[in-house]
Amino acid sequence: MTRTQWAAIAAVVSALLFAGAATIFSAVEGGGDDASRTPSTDSADAGFARDMSVHHQQAVEMSFIVRDRTDDEDVRRLAYDIANTQANQRGMMLGWLDLWGLPALEAGSEPMAWMTGGGGHGGHEAGGGGHQAAASGALMPGMATRKQLEELRAASGRDAEIRFLQLMTAHHEGGVAMAEGCVEQCAVEPQRKLAQGMVDAQRSEIELMADMLRKRTAGRSGA
C-alpha cells in the first residue's frame, strides 16, 4: 500500500471511533427530549448531515490527491489537517444519521433541498451557490467538478498546489454557507455546535489559503 492509502485507512478508522463517541455523547446530552435529537428525514438536521458528509468526502479526496502531487510541506500539512478534520466530522454526521434511524442517502432527494425553507442570509447564499454548482456539473456549493478533479490529478508541483488551494478555497466557501444554514435551521444542539465550528475553522483556513496562494502566484502572468 502507498502512504496515501495507509493515511486514508487511518482517517476512516479515526472517524469511526470518533463518531461512536460523539454519537453516544449526543444521545446522553439530549436527555429525555426525544424530539430535539430525533429529527425527521426531511429536516434540516438530516439534510445537512447527508449533504455535508458528501461535501466533506470530496475535501478528503482532494487533500489526498495533492499530498501525492507535491513535496511542499506546508501544503501537505494543510491537506493532512483538512483530511483528518473532515473525515472525523463526516464520521460524526453519519453516526448521528445512524442514531436517528435515518438513511445516509435518500433516493429522490435533491442536494440542498433542506435549504429551500430557510429565509436567512445563510440560506440565500447556499441556495445561490447550489444553482451555480448545478450549472457547472457539481453537486453542492463549492464542490469541484469531475473535470477539475481530473486536472488536479494531472498536475504536479507548484501547479498542483495552486489548483488545490483554489479548489479548496471555493470548497470551503461553499461549506461555510451550508454550515451557516445549519446554524440557522438545525434543531439538534450538538449539530448546530458542530456546524458553527465548521464555519469558524473553515473561515480561518480560507484566510490561510489566500496567503499561501498569493505566495505561489506572485509574479505569474494572469495570476
Z-matrix of the N, CA and C atoms (Angstrom, degrees):
N
C 1 1.465
C 2 1.531 1 111.05
N 3 1.327 2 116.48 1 147.77
C 4 1.452 3 120.90 2 176.59
C 5 1.524 4 109.69 3 -79.32
N 6 1.335 5 115.35 4 165.88
C 7 1.459 6 119.96 5 178.00
C 8 1.522 7 111.33 6 -60.58
N 9 1.341 8 115.92 7 -37.05
C 10 1.465 9 119.70 8 179.46
C 11 1.523 10 111.26 9 -65.18
N 12 1.342 11 117.02 10 -40.89
C 13 1.462 12 120.08 11 178.70
C 14 1.521 13 111.21 12 -63.31
N 15 1.347 14 116.32 13 -42.96
C 16 1.462 15 118.98 14 176.68
C 17 1.523 16 110.83 15 -62.27
N 18 1.341 17 116.93 16 -40.20
C 19 1.462 18 120.24 17 179.24
C 20 1.520 19 111.15 18 -64.42
N 21 1.326 20 116.11 19 -38.51
C 22 1.466 21 119.86 20 179.20
C 23 1.512 22 110.69 21 -64.13
N 24 1.338 23 116.71 22 -43.91
C 25 1.461 24 120.69 23 178.85
C 26 1.519 25 110.57 24 -62.35
N 27 1.342 26 116.31 25 -43.53
C 28 1.462 27 120.18 26 179.71
C 29 1.513 28 111.28 27 -61.60
N 30 1.335 29 116.70 28 -39.89
C 31 1.465 30 120.53 29 179.99
C 32 1.519 31 111.06 30 -65.03
N 33 1.333 32 116.66 31 -40.97
C 34 1.469 33 120.11 32 179.71
C 35 1.514 34 110.82 33 -65.87
N 36 1.331 35 117.13 34 -45.55
C 37 1.471 36 120.17 35 178.88
C 38 1.521 37 110.70 36 -60.45
N 39 1.340 38 115.76 37 -44.50
C 40 1.463 39 120.04 38 178.21
C 41 1.515 40 111.42 39 -60.43
N 42 1.328 41 116.10 40 -41.37
C 43 1.463 42 120.57 41 -179.63
C 44 1.509 43 111.62 42 -63.86
N 45 1.333 44 116.54 43 -42.11
C 46 1.461 45 119.87 44 -179.23
C 47 1.526 46 111.47 45 -65.43
N 48 1.331 47 116.12 46 -42.62
C 49 1.458 48 119.29 47 177.81
C 50 1.517 49 111.38 48 -63.83
N 51 1.338 50 115.86 49 -43.56
C 52 1.453 51 121.00 50 -179.75
C 53 1.522 52 110.94 51 -65.38
N 54 1.337 53 115.36 52 -38.59
C 55 1.464 54 119.93 53 -179.72
C 56 1.516 55 111.06 54 -64.56
N 57 1.348 56 116.03 55 -40.21
C 58 1.461 57 118.96 56 179.66
C 59 1.513 58 111.74 57 -61.52
N 60 1.333 59 116.14 58 -45.00
C 61 1.464 60 119.55 59 178.97
C 62 1.512 61 111.19 60 -65.19
N 63 1.341 62 116.53 61 -42.33
C 64 1.462 63 120.44 62 -179.16
C 65 1.517 64 111.71 63 -65.67
N 66 1.340 65 116.21 64 -37.48
C 67 1.459 66 120.28 65 -179.61
C 68 1.516 67 110.83 66 -64.41
N 69 1.328 68 116.09 67 -45.71
C 70 1.470 69 119.82 68 178.87
C 71 1.520 70 110.46 69 -62.96
N 72 1.335 71 116.88 70 -43.70
C 73 1.458 72 120.72 71 179.65
C 74 1.518 73 111.15 72 -60.10
N 75 1.343 74 116.46 73 -43.47
C 76 1.456 75 120.39 74 -179.11
C 77 1.514 76 111.42 75 -63.29
N 78 1.331 77 116.23 76 -39.89
C 79 1.462 78 119.83 77 -179.43
C 80 1.517 79 110.98 78 -65.54
N 81 1.333 80 115.76 79 -40.55
C 82 1.464 81 119.50 80 179.32
C 83 1.511 82 110.83 81 -69.36
N 84 1.349 83 116.66 82 -43.33
C 85 1.456 84 120.32 83 -177.36
C 86 1.522 85 111.03 84 -64.18
N 87 1.364 86 116.46 85 -30.40
C 88 1.443 87 119.54 86 -179.67
C 89 1.507 88 113.33 87 -67.25
N 90 1.352 89 116.81 88 -18.63
C 91 1.451 90 120.75 89 178.42
C 92 1.504 91 111.76 90 60.38
N 93 1.322 92 116.44 91 -136.84
C 94 1.450 93 120.35 92 -177.32
C 95 1.498 94 113.45 93 -94.32
N 96 1.321 95 118.46 94 3.10
C 97 1.456 96 121.82 95 -177.65
C 98 1.521 97 109.35 96 -86.22
N 99 1.350 98 116.33 97 82.52
C 100 1.454 99 120.70 98 -176.01
C 101 1.517 100 112.23 99 -62.38
N 102 1.332 101 117.89 100 -34.51
C 103 1.458 102 120.59 101 -176.86
C 104 1.519 103 111.35 102 -63.21
N 105 1.334 104 116.99 103 -32.42
C 106 1.457 105 119.99 104 -176.39
C 107 1.523 106 112.39 105 -78.55
N 108 1.335 107 118.70 106 -17.07
C 109 1.458 108 119.95 107 -177.51
C 110 1.525 109 112.91 108 -123.50
N 111 1.323 110 118.42 109 8.61
C 112 1.454 111 121.78 110 175.66
C 113 1.524 112 109.03 111 -129.09
N 114 1.317 113 117.36 112 75.85
C 115 1.469 114 120.86 113 -177.85
C 116 1.522 115 111.85 114 -72.30
N 117 1.323 116 116.07 115 162.17
C 118 1.453 117 121.26 116 177.84
C 119 1.519 118 109.80 117 -78.87
N 120 1.320 119 116.26 118 164.76
C 121 1.463 120 120.42 119 -175.70
C 122 1.524 121 112.71 120 -66.88
N 123 1.354 122 117.55 121 -23.26
C 124 1.465 123 120.18 122 178.99
C 125 1.523 124 112.63 123 -100.55
N 126 1.320 125 116.80 124 14.70
C 127 1.467 126 121.03 125 -179.48
C 128 1.521 127 111.42 126 -77.57
N 129 1.324 128 115.35 127 164.20
C 130 1.463 129 120.23 128 175.13
C 131 1.523 130 110.81 129 -62.98
N 132 1.350 131 116.44 130 -36.45
C 133 1.470 132 120.10 131 -179.96
C 134 1.520 133 111.42 132 -60.04
N 135 1.343 134 116.45 133 -48.92
C 136 1.461 135 120.55 134 -179.03
C 137 1.522 136 110.94 135 -68.46
N 138 1.333 137 117.00 136 -43.01
C 139 1.460 138 120.69 137 -179.41
C 140 1.514 139 111.88 138 -62.49
N 141 1.328 140 116.10 139 -43.38
C 142 1.458 141 120.12 140 179.12
C 143 1.526 142 110.68 141 -63.91
N 144 1.330 143 116.69 142 -44.88
C 145 1.464 144 120.04 143 -179.26
C 146 1.526 145 110.88 144 -60.13
N 147 1.325 146 116.87 145 -42.26
C 148 1.466 147 120.35 146 -179.96
C 149 1.529 148 111.11 147 -67.82
N 150 1.332 149 116.16 148 -52.16
C 151 1.460 150 119.96 149 -174.66
C 152 1.522 151 112.01 150 -67.31
N 153 1.327 152 117.18 151 -41.54
C 154 1.459 153 118.60 152 -178.70
C 155 1.520 154 111.59 153 -71.42
N 156 1.323 155 117.92 154 -26.22
C 157 1.465 156 120.31 155 174.61
C 158 1.524 157 110.31 156 -63.37
N 159 1.341 158 116.46 157 -43.06
C 160 1.460 159 121.16 158 176.99
C 161 1.533 160 110.01 159 -66.37
N 162 1.321 161 115.99 160 -43.61
C 163 1.466 162 122.13 161 179.56
C 164 1.530 163 109.95 162 -58.96
N 165 1.328 164 116.46 163 -47.66
C 166 1.462 165 121.37 164 179.72
C 167 1.526 166 111.65 165 -63.08
N 168 1.324 167 117.20 166 -38.21
C 169 1.457 168 119.73 167 -178.21
C 170 1.519 169 111.29 168 -60.02
N 171 1.335 170 116.96 169 -37.49
C 172 1.458 171 118.54 170 178.30
C 173 1.527 172 111.36 171 -69.22
N 174 1.329 173 117.41 172 -36.07
C 175 1.468 174 119.87 173 177.42
C 176 1.524 175 110.25 174 -62.34
N 177 1.329 176 116.83 175 -40.59
C 178 1.468 177 121.12 176 177.11
C 179 1.534 178 109.53 177 -62.58
N 180 1.323 179 116.11 178 -44.76
C 181 1.467 180 120.79 179 -179.84
C 182 1.524 181 111.04 180 -60.17
N 183 1.336 182 117.59 181 -48.16
C 184 1.461 183 120.58 182 -179.37
C 185 1.527 184 111.31 183 -62.94
N 186 1.322 185 116.30 184 -36.66
C 187 1.468 186 120.34 185 -179.45
C 188 1.519 187 111.21 186 -64.94
N 189 1.324 188 117.11 187 -41.73
C 190 1.456 189 119.72 188 178.89
C 191 1.531 190 111.41 189 -70.87
N 192 1.326 191 117.06 190 -32.11
C 193 1.471 192 119.55 191 177.02
C 194 1.521 193 110.12 192 -61.74
N 195 1.342 194 117.00 193 -49.87
C 196 1.462 195 119.19 194 -174.96
C 197 1.522 196 111.58 195 -69.55
N 198 1.320 197 118.47 196 -28.22
C 199 1.470 198 120.05 197 177.31
C 200 1.524 199 111.17 198 -63.12
N 201 1.326 200 116.99 199 -25.51
C 202 1.459 201 120.43 200 178.01
C 203 1.525 202 112.96 201 -91.84
N 204 1.341 203 116.74 202 -8.65
C 205 1.467 204 120.24 203 -173.25
C 206 1.523 205 113.41 204 -108.62
N 207 1.336 206 117.65 205 -1.65
C 208 1.465 207 120.33 206 179.65
C 209 1.525 208 109.95 207 -147.90
N 210 1.324 209 115.10 208 154.96
C 211 1.467 210 121.48 209 174.48
C 212 1.518 211 111.61 210 -103.48
N 213 1.336 212 117.42 211 1.32
C 214 1.456 213 121.24 212 -177.72
C 215 1.532 214 110.05 213 -66.51
N 216 1.319 215 116.61 214 119.47
C 217 1.460 216 120.60 215 -174.10
C 218 1.517 217 112.95 216 -67.83
N 219 1.337 218 118.34 217 -34.30
C 220 1.464 219 120.10 218 180.00
C 221 1.526 220 110.96 219 -65.73
N 222 1.328 221 116.59 220 -43.90
C 223 1.461 222 120.35 221 179.39
C 224 1.520 223 110.23 222 -68.69
N 225 1.312 224 117.23 223 -41.46
C 226 1.467 225 120.35 224 -179.95
C 227 1.531 226 111.05 225 -65.06
N 228 1.335 227 116.39 226 -37.35
C 229 1.471 228 119.79 227 178.14
C 230 1.520 229 110.76 228 -66.42
N 231 1.338 230 116.49 229 -43.98
C 232 1.459 231 120.28 230 177.04
C 233 1.521 232 110.59 231 -61.18
N 234 1.331 233 116.86 232 -44.44
C 235 1.465 234 121.10 233 -179.55
C 236 1.526 235 110.56 234 -60.85
N 237 1.339 236 116.86 235 -42.25
C 238 1.465 237 119.86 236 178.95
C 239 1.524 238 110.66 237 -63.81
N 240 1.324 239 117.40 238 -43.48
C 241 1.465 240 120.90 239 -179.41
C 242 1.527 241 110.96 240 -61.75
N 243 1.344 242 116.32 241 -43.65
C 244 1.463 243 120.14 242 179.72
C 245 1.523 244 110.50 243 -64.66
N 246 1.341 245 116.34 244 -46.08
C 247 1.466 246 120.05 245 -179.04
C 248 1.521 247 111.42 246 -61.27
N 249 1.324 248 116.70 247 -44.88
C 250 1.458 249 120.97 248 -177.83
C 251 1.530 250 111.25 249 -66.13
N 252 1.340 251 116.37 250 -47.24
C 253 1.469 252 120.81 251 -178.78
C 254 1.523 253 111.38 252 -63.43
N 255 1.327 254 116.38 253 -47.29
C 256 1.460 255 118.68 254 -174.33
C 257 1.528 256 112.36 255 -75.92
N 258 1.319 257 118.40 256 -27.81
C 259 1.464 258 120.22 257 173.08
C 260 1.522 259 109.87 258 -65.87
N 261 1.327 260 116.61 259 -41.65
C 262 1.465 261 120.57 260 178.11
C 263 1.533 262 111.15 261 -63.85
N 264 1.326 263 116.06 262 -45.64
C 265 1.466 264 119.79 263 -179.46
C 266 1.526 265 110.84 264 -65.08
N 267 1.318 266 116.74 265 -38.80
C 268 1.465 267 120.55 266 177.25
C 269 1.532 268 110.20 267 -61.23
N 270 1.316 269 115.52 268 -41.48
C 271 1.465 270 119.22 269 177.49
C 272 1.518 271 111.97 270 -61.48
N 273 1.322 272 116.55 271 -39.25
C 274 1.465 273 120.29 272 177.86
C 275 1.523 274 111.12 273 -62.64
N 276 1.329 275 116.70 274 -45.93
C 277 1.463 276 119.77 275 -176.53
C 278 1.526 277 111.74 276 -67.92
N 279 1.328 278 117.16 277 -39.66
C 280 1.463 279 119.93 278 176.23
C 281 1.530 280 110.24 279 -66.78
N 282 1.331 281 116.02 280 -33.91
C 283 1.459 282 119.88 281 176.67
C 284 1.515 283 111.84 282 -65.08
N 285 1.320 284 116.90 283 -40.04
C 286 1.467 285 119.99 284 177.23
C 287 1.521 286 111.32 285 -64.21
N 288 1.331 287 117.07 286 -43.46
C 289 1.466 288 119.80 287 178.57
C 290 1.530 289 110.39 288 -58.94
N 291 1.328 290 115.64 289 -41.60
C 292 1.463 291 119.60 290 178.21
C 293 1.523 292 110.91 291 -64.26
N 294 1.330 293 116.62 292 -42.20
C 295 1.465 294 121.12 293 178.69
C 296 1.527 295 111.00 294 -62.21
N 297 1.317 296 116.62 295 -37.71
C 298 1.466 297 120.88 296 -179.11
C 299 1.525 298 112.27 297 -79.56
N 300 1.336 299 117.58 298 -5.95
C 301 1.455 300 120.65 299 -178.58
C 302 1.513 301 112.95 300 72.54
N 303 1.335 302 116.50 301 29.71
C 304 1.464 303 121.56 302 -177.73
C 305 1.526 304 110.26 303 -112.89
N 306 1.334 305 117.97 304 148.18
C 307 1.468 306 120.40 305 -179.12
C 308 1.528 307 112.00 306 -70.94
N 309 1.325 308 115.32 307 146.73
C 310 1.466 309 119.70 308 176.98
C 311 1.520 310 111.12 309 -71.26
N 312 1.319 311 116.85 310 -26.87
C 313 1.455 312 122.91 311 175.48
C 314 1.524 313 107.63 312 -129.97
N 315 1.326 314 116.09 313 136.07
C 316 1.459 315 120.06 314 -178.72
C 317 1.524 316 109.36 315 -119.76
N 318 1.327 317 115.60 316 116.73
C 319 1.464 318 120.67 317 -178.35
C 320 1.525 319 110.65 318 -61.49
N 321 1.325 320 115.19 319 136.92
C 322 1.455 321 120.49 320 177.40
C 323 1.511 322 115.17 321 83.30
N 324 1.330 323 117.30 322 -4.36
C 325 1.455 324 120.71 323 -179.20
C 326 1.527 325 109.97 324 -90.60
N 327 1.331 326 116.42 325 127.43
C 328 1.458 327 121.17 326 179.83
C 329 1.525 328 110.50 327 -79.21
N 330 1.344 329 117.40 328 138.98
C 331 1.465 330 119.46 329 174.98
C 332 1.525 331 110.95 330 -55.79
N 333 1.321 332 116.87 331 138.07
C 334 1.455 333 124.68 332 176.82
C 335 1.529 334 113.81 333 72.24
N 336 1.349 335 118.13 334 9.64
C 337 1.466 336 120.08 335 179.33
C 338 1.524 337 111.18 336 -60.62
N 339 1.328 338 117.15 337 -29.34
C 340 1.464 339 121.21 338 -178.93
C 341 1.526 340 112.15 339 -66.07
N 342 1.338 341 117.23 340 -18.35
C 343 1.460 342 120.54 341 -179.09
C 344 1.522 343 112.89 342 -83.69
N 345 1.331 344 118.51 343 -13.71
C 346 1.463 345 120.14 344 -172.02
C 347 1.509 346 113.04 345 -66.88
N 348 1.330 347 116.28 346 -22.65
C 349 1.462 348 118.54 347 -179.66
C 350 1.504 349 113.57 348 -88.50
N 351 1.346 350 117.43 349 -4.75
C 352 1.461 351 119.63 350 -176.69
C 353 1.507 352 111.76 351 -84.52
N 354 1.309 353 116.88 352 132.62
C 355 1.453 354 119.28 353 179.76
C 356 1.505 355 113.18 354 -102.78
N 357 1.341 356 117.35 355 2.28
C 358 1.457 357 120.21 356 -174.69
C 359 1.514 358 112.51 357 -84.42
N 360 1.305 359 114.44 358 177.77
C 361 1.465 360 122.09 359 -178.88
C 362 1.512 361 110.89 360 -60.88
N 363 1.352 362 116.31 361 -43.50
C 364 1.457 363 119.54 362 -179.37
C 365 1.504 364 111.39 363 -61.34
N 366 1.350 365 118.01 364 -41.15
C 367 1.449 366 121.48 365 179.51
C 368 1.510 367 111.24 366 -63.12
N 369 1.319 368 116.86 367 -38.94
C 370 1.473 369 120.60 368 -179.85
C 371 1.522 370 110.34 369 -64.22
N 372 1.339 371 116.70 370 -44.47
C 373 1.457 372 119.94 371 -179.13
C 374 1.513 373 111.62 372 -63.82
N 375 1.349 374 115.83 373 -47.26
C 376 1.452 375 119.08 374 -176.50
C 377 1.510 376 110.78 375 -66.55
N 378 1.339 377 116.64 376 -37.10
C 379 1.454 378 119.47 377 179.29
C 380 1.517 379 111.05 378 -62.91
N 381 1.343 380 116.26 379 -45.33
C 382 1.459 381 119.49 380 178.87
C 383 1.510 382 111.43 381 -63.20
N 384 1.347 383 116.11 382 -41.50
C 385 1.455 384 119.38 383 178.03
C 386 1.506 385 111.63 384 -62.44
N 387 1.339 386 116.57 385 -34.11
C 388 1.452 387 120.70 386 179.97
C 389 1.509 388 111.57 387 -63.83
N 390 1.360 389 117.72 388 -40.63
C 391 1.456 390 120.76 389 178.54
C 392 1.527 391 110.17 390 -64.21
N 393 1.327 392 117.10 391 -41.98
C 394 1.454 393 120.84 392 179.66
C 395 1.520 394 110.29 393 -64.69
N 396 1.344 395 115.96 394 -40.20
C 397 1.459 396 120.07 395 -179.44
C 398 1.516 397 110.39 396 -64.25
N 399 1.337 398 116.48 397 -43.20
C 400 1.456 399 120.21 398 -179.57
C 401 1.521 400 110.69 399 -62.01
N 402 1.335 401 116.46 400 -39.54
C 403 1.459 402 120.84 401 -178.66
C 404 1.521 403 111.85 402 -65.62
N 405 1.333 404 117.07 403 -29.99
C 406 1.465 405 120.31 404 -177.51
C 407 1.516 406 112.47 405 -94.00
N 408 1.328 407 117.69 406 1.29
C 409 1.451 408 120.79 407 178.64
C 410 1.509 409 113.69 408 92.29
N 411 1.319 410 118.76 409 2.32
C 412 1.457 411 121.87 410 176.80
C 413 1.521 412 109.06 411 -90.22
N 414 1.317 413 116.29 412 169.63
C 415 1.452 414 121.50 413 -175.04
C 416 1.518 415 113.41 414 -90.58
N 417 1.314 416 116.69 415 -42.85
C 418 1.454 417 121.93 416 -171.99
C 419 1.518 418 110.58 417 -141.22
N 420 1.350 419 116.83 418 169.29
C 421 1.472 420 119.79 419 -177.30
C 422 1.525 421 113.47 420 -50.79
N 423 1.310 422 115.87 421 126.82
C 424 1.456 423 121.50 422 174.18
C 425 1.513 424 115.67 423 83.56
N 426 1.329 425 118.40 424 -10.17
C 427 1.458 426 119.09 425 -177.04
C 428 1.520 427 111.55 426 -71.14
N 429 1.325 428 115.61 427 141.58
C 430 1.461 429 121.28 428 178.91
C 431 1.524 430 109.85 429 -74.98
N 432 1.317 431 115.45 430 149.14
C 433 1.465 432 121.02 431 175.46
C 434 1.528 433 109.20 432 -80.12
N 435 1.325 434 116.05 433 167.22
C 436 1.464 435 120.16 434 176.72
C 437 1.525 436 110.40 435 -59.07
N 438 1.323 437 116.27 436 -39.92
C 439 1.468 438 120.03 437 -179.72
C 440 1.525 439 110.76 438 -62.37
N 441 1.319 440 116.99 439 -42.26
C 442 1.468 441 120.31 440 -179.98
C 443 1.530 442 111.03 441 -65.60
N 444 1.319 443 117.43 442 -37.86
C 445 1.466 444 120.39 443 177.32
C 446 1.531 445 110.63 444 -66.15
N 447 1.321 446 116.74 445 -39.37
C 448 1.463 447 120.42 446 177.59
C 449 1.529 448 110.61 447 -63.55
N 450 1.331 449 116.33 448 -39.52
C 451 1.466 450 120.38 449 178.91
C 452 1.529 451 110.72 450 -66.56
N 453 1.330 452 117.02 451 -36.60
C 454 1.462 453 119.97 452 177.84
C 455 1.525 454 110.13 453 -66.25
N 456 1.320 455 117.29 454 -41.67
C 457 1.468 456 120.90 455 178.65
C 458 1.522 457 111.81 456 -64.28
N 459 1.315 458 116.60 457 -32.20
C 460 1.462 459 120.62 458 -177.83
C 461 1.525 460 112.76 459 -81.55
N 462 1.327 461 117.13 460 -17.90
C 463 1.466 462 121.02 461 -177.49
C 464 1.528 463 110.68 462 -82.86
N 465 1.324 464 115.61 463 167.05
C 466 1.470 465 120.40 464 176.48
C 467 1.517 466 109.49 465 -153.27
N 468 1.310 467 115.85 466 162.77
C 469 1.455 468 121.18 467 176.57
C 470 1.517 469 113.73 468 58.56
N 471 1.339 470 116.05 469 -137.90
C 472 1.456 471 121.72 470 -176.70
C 473 1.537 472 111.91 471 -60.42
N 474 1.328 473 116.55 472 -37.00
C 475 1.460 474 120.00 473 179.95
C 476 1.529 475 110.41 474 -63.39
N 477 1.318 476 117.64 475 -42.07
C 478 1.465 477 121.42 476 178.04
C 479 1.529 478 110.78 477 -64.39
N 480 1.323 479 115.90 478 -39.85
C 481 1.473 480 119.78 479 179.46
C 482 1.529 481 110.53 480 -61.65
N 483 1.324 482 116.26 481 -46.23
C 484 1.467 483 120.56 482 -178.51
C 485 1.525 484 110.60 483 -64.12
N 486 1.334 485 116.84 484 -46.07
C 487 1.460 486 120.40 485 179.69
C 488 1.526 487 110.61 486 -60.55
N 489 1.321 488 116.60 487 -43.38
C 490 1.459 489 120.69 488 179.94
C 491 1.520 490 111.43 489 -62.36
N 492 1.324 491 116.88 490 -47.33
C 493 1.462 492 120.75 491 -178.66
C 494 1.526 493 111.35 492 -63.06
N 495 1.322 494 116.99 493 -38.59
C 496 1.463 495 120.11 494 177.78
C 497 1.522 496 111.47 495 -66.89
N 498 1.332 497 116.09 496 -46.77
C 499 1.466 498 120.42 497 -179.23
C 500 1.522 499 111.62 498 -65.94
N 501 1.339 500 116.15 499 -41.04
C 502 1.464 501 118.56 500 -177.33
C 503 1.523 502 111.32 501 -73.05
N 504 1.319 503 117.71 502 -30.11
C 505 1.466 504 119.92 503 175.20
C 506 1.522 505 109.91 504 -63.18
N 507 1.328 506 116.70 505 -48.25
C 508 1.464 507 120.70 506 177.61
C 509 1.526 508 110.69 507 -61.87
N 510 1.329 509 115.86 508 -39.53
C 511 1.463 510 121.56 509 179.41
C 512 1.528 511 110.29 510 -61.95
N 513 1.322 512 116.56 511 -46.06
C 514 1.471 513 121.21 512 178.92
C 515 1.527 514 111.24 513 -64.25
N 516 1.322 515 116.95 514 -40.85
C 517 1.467 516 119.43 515 -179.81
C 518 1.533 517 110.36 516 -61.38
N 519 1.335 518 116.08 517 -42.10
C 520 1.457 519 119.42 518 175.76
C 521 1.511 520 111.70 519 -65.46
N 522 1.336 521 116.50 520 -39.91
C 523 1.464 522 120.58 521 179.00
C 524 1.513 523 112.25 522 -64.40
N 525 1.320 524 116.97 523 -38.28
C 526 1.466 525 120.64 524 178.01
C 527 1.525 526 110.08 525 -62.76
N 528 1.337 527 117.54 526 -43.90
C 529 1.462 528 120.72 527 179.17
C 530 1.524 529 110.87 528 -61.23
N 531 1.326 530 117.01 529 -42.05
C 532 1.460 531 120.81 530 178.40
C 533 1.527 532 111.34 531 -65.16
N 534 1.336 533 116.31 532 -44.51
C 535 1.462 534 120.17 533 -179.08
C 536 1.525 535 111.26 534 -65.51
N 537 1.333 536 116.80 535 -37.18
C 538 1.468 537 119.35 536 176.16
C 539 1.527 538 110.52 537 -62.68
N 540 1.338 539 116.30 538 -35.44
C 541 1.453 540 119.88 539 176.68
C 542 1.512 541 111.74 540 -62.73
N 543 1.338 542 117.06 541 -39.03
C 544 1.462 543 120.32 542 177.66
C 545 1.515 544 111.31 543 -68.88
N 546 1.331 545 116.65 544 -40.18
C 547 1.470 546 119.63 545 178.41
C 548 1.535 547 109.57 546 -56.64
N 549 1.331 548 116.33 547 -38.44
C 550 1.466 549 120.76 548 -179.17
C 551 1.527 550 112.78 549 -78.21
N 552 1.339 551 117.57 550 -35.92
C 553 1.457 552 120.30 551 -167.66
C 554 1.523 553 115.86 552 -111.17
N 555 1.323 554 118.31 553 -26.41
C 556 1.465 555 119.35 554 -176.49
C 557 1.525 556 111.23 555 -66.84
N 558 1.335 557 115.84 556 146.80
C 559 1.465 558 121.32 557 -177.31
C 560 1.526 559 112.86 558 -100.20
N 561 1.334 560 117.53 559 -21.60
C 562 1.462 561 121.60 560 -177.26
C 563 1.524 562 109.35 561 -86.08
N 564 1.328 563 116.14 562 118.48
C 565 1.466 564 120.24 563 -173.01
C 566 1.519 565 113.75 564 -59.12
N 567 1.357 566 120.71 565 -45.67
C 568 1.469 567 119.07 566 178.79
C 569 1.525 568 112.78 567 -58.94
N 570 1.329 569 116.83 568 -33.10
C 571 1.458 570 119.36 569 179.06
C 572 1.528 571 111.07 570 -72.80
N 573 1.339 572 116.80 571 -38.65
C 574 1.471 573 119.11 572 175.99
C 575 1.523 574 110.35 573 -61.95
N 576 1.334 575 116.62 574 -39.85
C 577 1.462 576 120.07 575 178.96
C 578 1.526 577 110.94 576 -64.99
N 579 1.327 578 116.60 577 -41.32
C 580 1.461 579 120.07 578 177.30
C 581 1.522 580 110.32 579 -61.98
N 582 1.336 581 116.69 580 -43.83
C 583 1.466 582 120.84 581 -179.71
C 584 1.525 583 111.14 582 -62.20
N 585 1.327 584 117.47 583 -41.73
C 586 1.462 585 120.16 584 178.74
C 587 1.521 586 110.46 585 -65.36
N 588 1.331 587 116.88 586 -36.82
C 589 1.456 588 120.23 587 176.11
C 590 1.520 589 111.66 588 -62.94
N 591 1.341 590 116.36 589 -37.30
C 592 1.466 591 120.25 590 176.20
C 593 1.522 592 110.61 591 -63.35
N 594 1.331 593 116.48 592 -44.29
C 595 1.462 594 120.76 593 179.82
C 596 1.529 595 109.92 594 -57.40
N 597 1.323 596 116.44 595 -50.90
C 598 1.464 597 120.76 596 -176.50
C 599 1.526 598 111.81 597 -63.48
N 600 1.340 599 116.90 598 -47.03
C 601 1.465 600 120.89 599 -176.36
C 602 1.527 601 111.62 600 -67.86
N 603 1.322 602 116.89 601 -42.93
C 604 1.457 603 119.10 602 -175.94
C 605 1.533 604 111.87 603 -73.08
N 606 1.335 605 117.23 604 -32.41
C 607 1.467 606 118.60 605 173.29
C 608 1.526 607 110.58 606 -61.84
N 609 1.325 608 116.64 607 -41.42
C 610 1.455 609 120.71 608 178.90
C 611 1.527 610 110.58 609 -63.72
N 612 1.333 611 116.65 610 -41.45
C 613 1.465 612 120.14 611 179.61
C 614 1.525 613 111.26 612 -69.24
N 615 1.324 614 117.86 613 -31.95
C 616 1.466 615 120.64 614 176.12
C 617 1.528 616 110.04 615 -61.01
N 618 1.328 617 117.00 616 -42.61
C 619 1.460 618 121.24 617 178.06
C 620 1.528 619 110.61 618 -63.81
N 621 1.340 620 115.87 619 -43.52
C 622 1.461 621 120.38 620 178.69
C 623 1.523 622 110.77 621 -61.50
N 624 1.325 623 116.95 622 -44.72
C 625 1.473 624 120.30 623 -178.39
C 626 1.520 625 111.99 624 -67.41
N 627 1.325 626 116.77 625 -32.37
C 628 1.472 627 119.70 626 176.83
C 629 1.520 628 110.02 627 -62.17
N 630 1.312 629 117.03 628 -41.86
C 631 1.461 630 121.39 629 178.74
C 632 1.536 631 110.37 630 -67.47
N 633 1.330 632 116.86 631 -43.26
C 634 1.463 633 121.05 632 179.13
C 635 1.525 634 110.59 633 -63.38
N 636 1.319 635 116.32 634 -38.42
C 637 1.459 636 120.66 635 -179.41
C 638 1.524 637 111.39 636 -68.67
N 639 1.331 638 116.51 637 -40.79
C 640 1.484 639 120.04 638 177.92
C 641 1.529 640 110.69 639 -58.85
N 642 1.326 641 117.13 640 -41.45
C 643 1.458 642 120.74 641 -178.55
C 644 1.530 643 111.50 642 -66.34
N 645 1.326 644 115.95 643 -31.19
C 646 1.464 645 119.87 644 -175.69
C 647 1.528 646 113.39 645 -90.02
N 648 1.325 647 116.74 646 -16.57
C 649 1.472 648 119.22 647 179.86
C 650 1.524 649 112.44 648 -107.56
N 651 1.332 650 117.67 649 -3.17
C 652 1.461 651 120.49 650 -179.82
C 653 1.524 652 110.04 651 -58.94
N 654 1.335 653 114.91 652 127.33
C 655 1.457 654 119.24 653 177.41
C 656 1.515 655 114.22 654 87.13
N 657 1.329 656 117.47 655 -8.01
C 658 1.455 657 120.00 656 179.97
C 659 1.531 658 109.82 657 -84.42
N 660 1.299 659 118.31 658 132.09
C 661 1.458 660 121.37 659 179.38
C 662 1.517 661 109.47 660 -67.80
N 663 1.336 662 116.33 661 134.55
C 664 1.450 663 121.56 662 179.05
C 665 1.497 664 113.12 663 79.96
N 666 1.358 665 119.86 664 3.75
C 667 1.456 666 122.24 665 -179.77
C 668 1.487 667 110.46 666 -79.40
